[in-house]
Amino acid sequence: MLLLLIFISLGIGRWSVNYATLKQREKEQDLLRVGLIYQNAIFQYYNNSPGGVKDLPEKLEDLLKDPRSLEVRRYMRKLEKDPISQHSFEVVRNSSGKIIGVHSPSDQTTIKKSKFPEKIKYFEGSRTYRDWIFKI
């Protein structure tokens, strides 16, 4: 009977570790999906600059409705939260103060270390989610 209890508790312990890893992998995939949406939106904002002068957004809300255009131009439907931390993404700015990317505020260690899509191949070797900077 005692042996049975030991095996049951070992099984439950193993299952909970596997479940936690599975949930983190799901959140990681969501982070990659959402981060690429932000990266693409910033890229589109830049490429659709009116007047031929390329410009970047000053704030993330500019991706929801481009203030440079008389017509309604949206690059994102809504500002998504970081799936890992459940907080807002942190912005990365260039020397002019314009947004060139976003990243997670989480210092949690990543599971995925390689085999990233070409657009974010530079993530390889990153240690934390904060290191995954979705930039143009």
N, C-alpha and C positions, 0 to 999 in steps of 0.2 A: 504494500500500500504506500509506504513512504517513497519507494522507488518510482511509483506511478506519479506521485505528486511532484517529485523532482523533474521528471520528464515533461510533465504538463507545464510547470513554471519555466523550464528552459524553452519550451516551444512558444509560450506566450511572449517571453522576452525576445526571442528571435523574430517573431512576427511583428512586434511593435517597432523594432529597429528597421525591418524591411518596409513597414508601412510609412514610417517617418521619412525614409530615403525616397520612397515612391512619391510622397507628397512634395518633397523638396524638388524632385526632378520635374514634376508637373508645374510647380511655380517657376522653375528655371526656364522651362519651355515657354510659359506665358511671358516671362520677362523678355526673352528673345523676340517673341512675336510683337509685343507692345513697343519695345525699344526700336525695332526696325520700322514700325509705323511712325514713330517720332522722327527717326533718321530720314525716312522718305518724305515726310511732311516738310521738314526743314529744307531738304534738297529741292522740293517742288516750289516752296516759297522763294528760294534763291533764284531758281531758273525762271520763274514767272514774274520777275521784277519788271515793272512798267518803265518805259523810257530807255531801256537798254542798259541802265546802270544796275548791276547786280547788287542786291542788298539782302541782309539777313534779319530775322525778327528780333525785336527788342525784348519782347515778352512772349511766353508760350501762348497766351490768349490770341496773339496775332495769327497763329496757325488755325484758329477757329473761324476767324473772319479777318481777311487781309485788309488792314486799314489804308493801304496804298491804292486800293482799287475802288472805283465808283460802283462797280457791280459787286454782288456778293460772291466772294471767292473763298472757299473753305478747303483747307488741306488736311484737316482732321474734324471729326464730328464732335468729339469731346476729349478733354484732357484726362488720360488714364492715370491711375495710381500705379506705383511700383508694386507688382505682385509679390515680391519678396518681403518688403517692409510694410506694405499697405499705407505708405506715406507718398507724398508727391515726389516726383523725380527731381533731382537737383540739376540745374542747368550748367553748361560749360560755355564760357564766353571767350570771344577773341579779344585782342588788345583794344578794339574799339567798343567793347562792351556788348556786342551783338551775340546772339545765341548761335553756337555752332554744333551743339549736341546736348545730350542728357545722359545721366547715369543714376543708378540706384544709390540711395544713401546707406545701404546695408554693407557692413564689414564682414558678413557671414562668408565662409569659405565656399567656393563653387564646387559643384560635382563635375560638371563638364569642363574639360581641359583642352580638348582638341576637336577637329572636324567641324569647324564653324563654317557657315556660308561665306562665300567669297567677299561679300560686302563687309564682313566683320571678322575676317581671317586674323586680324591683328589682336583679337581676344586671346589667341592661343598663348598659354603661359601665364595668364592672369590668375591671381590668387583669390580675390574677393569679387563680389558682385559690384562693388563700388568701382572696381577696375574696368568693368565692361562699359566703356564710353561709346554711346551710339552717336557718332559725329559725321559731319560731311567733310 
